[in-house]
Amino acid sequence: MSEHIVPVRVYLVIFLALMVGTALTIWAGLQDFPGPLNVVIALTIAVIKATLVVLYFMHVRYSSRLIWVIFASALFWMGILFALTFS
């Protein structure tokens, strides 16, 4: 079984994207947006950064379909737990 070899350039681009996301998080934290927009913006940035980490640094992007199914079922289960918590 051969592993997928990811070029170093991809890791550098993802790292730079995460640094930009961190800068956006700091900037958004210093702003006062109207209503509940602060939480929406912060969670959007956090989800994008978490997606990049999972896809590239945890190698889910290049994994088999079984890993994708397990990952999707974990997200589905987390959604159920959140729904039960919020109800």
C-alpha positions in Angstrom: 0.0 0.0 0.0 1.6 3.3 -1.1 1.1 6.5 0.8 0.2 9.7 -0.9 3.2 12.1 -0.9 2.2 15.7 -0.3 4.6 18.4 -1.5 6.1 20.7 1.1 4.6 23.6 -0.9 1.1 22.5 0.0 2.0 22.4 3.7 3.4 25.9 3.5 0.3 27.3 1.7 -1.9 25.7 4.3 0.3 27.1 7.1 0.0 30.6 5.6 -3.7 30.2 5.3 -3.9 29.2 9.0 -1.8 32.2 9.9 -4.1 34.5 7.9 -7.0 32.9 9.7 -5.4 33.6 13.0 -4.9 37.2 12.1 -8.5 37.4 11.0 -9.6 35.9 14.3 -7.6 38.5 16.2 -9.0 41.3 14.1 -12.6 40.0 14.4 -12.1 39.8 18.2 -11.2 43.5 18.4 -14.2 44.6 16.3 -17.7 45.2 17.7 -20.2 43.8 15.1 -23.9 44.3 15.5 -26.0 41.7 17.2 -24.9 38.1 17.3 -22.6 38.6 14.3 -19.5 38.4 16.5 -20.2 34.7 17.3 -21.1 33.9 13.7 -17.8 35.4 12.3 -15.7 33.8 15.0 -17.2 30.4 14.4 -16.9 30.7 10.6 -13.2 31.4 10.9 -12.8 28.6 13.4 -14.6 26.0 11.2 -12.5 27.0 8.1 -9.3 26.6 10.1 -10.4 23.3 11.6 -11.3 22.0 8.2 -7.9 22.8 6.8 -6.2 21.1 9.7 -8.3 18.0 9.4 -8.0 17.7 5.6 -4.3 18.4 5.2 -2.5 17.8 8.5 -4.5 14.8 9.5 -4.4 13.5 5.9 -8.1 13.0 5.6 -8.1 14.5 2.1 -6.0 11.7 0.7 -7.5 8.9 2.7 -9.8 6.1 1.6 -13.6 6.4 1.5 -13.9 4.5 4.7 -12.1 7.3 6.6 -14.4 9.8 5.0 -17.4 7.8 6.2 -16.1 7.6 9.7 -15.3 11.3 9.7 -18.8 12.1 8.4 -20.5 9.9 11.0 -18.5 11.5 13.8 -19.7 14.9 12.6 -23.2 13.6 12.4 -23.0 12.2 15.9 -21.6 15.5 17.2 -24.5 17.3 15.6 -27.0 15.0 17.4 -25.2 15.7 20.7 -25.4 19.4 20.1 -29.0 19.3 19.2 -29.8 17.3 22.3 -27.8 19.8 24.4 -29.5 22.8 23.0 -33.1 21.4 23.3 
